[in-house]
Every structure is written in C-alpha cells, then in structure tokens.
C-alpha cells in the first residue's frame, strides 16, 4: 500500500514540475526580443561610409523627402550636419 502512495506522489510531483516548466517557458518567451524570422534580404548603402547593411538593421533619416540609411548614429549625425544650411 505504501508503494502505491509513492507512485501517486511521484506522479503528482512530475505533474507539478511539468506545469512549472510550461509556466516559466511562457514567461521567458515574453522577455526575449522578437527577431524577424524572414529577413527581407534587401541591402542598403550608408551615405557616409559607403558600407552596405541589411535594411532592417539600418538607422534611417529623412531629408528633403528622401529616406537615407546609415550603419551608425555617428554616420547619420555627420550626414545631417553636412546637409544643414550654413
């Protein structure tokens, strides 16, 4: 009779561990950043250093109705400084 209770106790513990695992898995899913599963494959050119990078990773700036792409904030700032009227 005691072994029957042990089996039930182990089954109950496995059941609780399973539900705790699912609970923490759902919590962890919400904290991870979402990355695009399908990158567009479109490459854009940085106007300052002429490097190419994926469009989804590029920083953007609008100037005179046109959208420009940059690899870093420094390149974007240099571009905007050059375009300022002096």
C-alpha positions in Angstrom: 0.0 0.0 0.0 2.9 2.4 0.8 4.4 1.8 -2.7 1.1 2.8 -4.2 1.2 6.2 -2.4 4.8 6.7 -3.5 3.8 6.2 -7.2 0.9 8.7 -6.8 3.3 11.1 -5.0 5.9 10.8 -7.8 3.2 11.2 -10.5 2.0 14.4 -8.7 5.5 15.8 -8.5 6.1 15.1 -12.1 2.8 16.8 -13.0 3.8 19.9 -10.9 7.3 20.1 -12.5 5.7 19.9 -15.9 3.3 22.8 -15.3 6.1 24.9 -13.7 8.3 24.2 -16.8 5.4 25.4 -19.1 4.8 28.5 -16.9 8.4 29.6 -16.9 8.7 28.8 -20.6 5.8 31.2 -21.4 7.3 33.9 -19.1 10.7 33.6 -20.8 9.1 33.8 -24.3 7.7 37.2 -23.5 11.1 38.6 -22.4 13.1 37.7 -25.4 13.2 40.3 -28.2 11.4 39.3 -31.4 13.7 39.0 -34.4 12.3 38.9 -37.8 12.2 35.3 -38.9 12.3 36.3 -42.6 14.9 38.9 -43.3 14.0 40.9 -46.4 17.4 40.4 -47.9 17.4 44.0 -49.1 20.7 45.7 -48.6 21.0 49.5 -48.3 24.1 51.7 -48.6 25.3 54.0 -45.8 25.6 57.5 -47.3 28.7 58.4 -45.3 30.9 55.4 -45.2 29.5 53.6 -48.3 29.0 50.3 -46.4 26.1 48.0 -47.2 23.9 46.6 -44.5 20.6 44.8 -44.2 17.7 47.3 -44.4 16.2 46.1 -41.1 19.4 46.8 -39.2 20.0 50.3 -40.7 19.3 53.6 -39.0 17.1 55.9 -41.0 16.9 59.6 -41.6 14.5 61.6 -43.8 15.9 64.5 -45.6 14.2 66.5 -48.4 11.5 63.9 -48.7 14.0 61.0 -49.3 14.9 58.3 -46.8 18.6 57.7 -46.2 20.1 54.7 -44.3 23.1 54.6 -42.0 25.2 52.0 -40.2 25.6 54.0 -37.1 24.4 57.1 -35.3 27.7 58.8 -35.9 27.3 58.4 -39.7 23.7 59.7 -39.5 24.8 62.8 -37.5 27.7 63.5 -39.9 25.3 63.4 -42.8 22.7 65.7 -41.2 25.5 68.1 -40.2 26.7 68.3 -43.8 23.1 68.9 -45.0 22.4 71.8 -42.6 22.3 75.2 -44.3 25.3 77.3 -43.1 
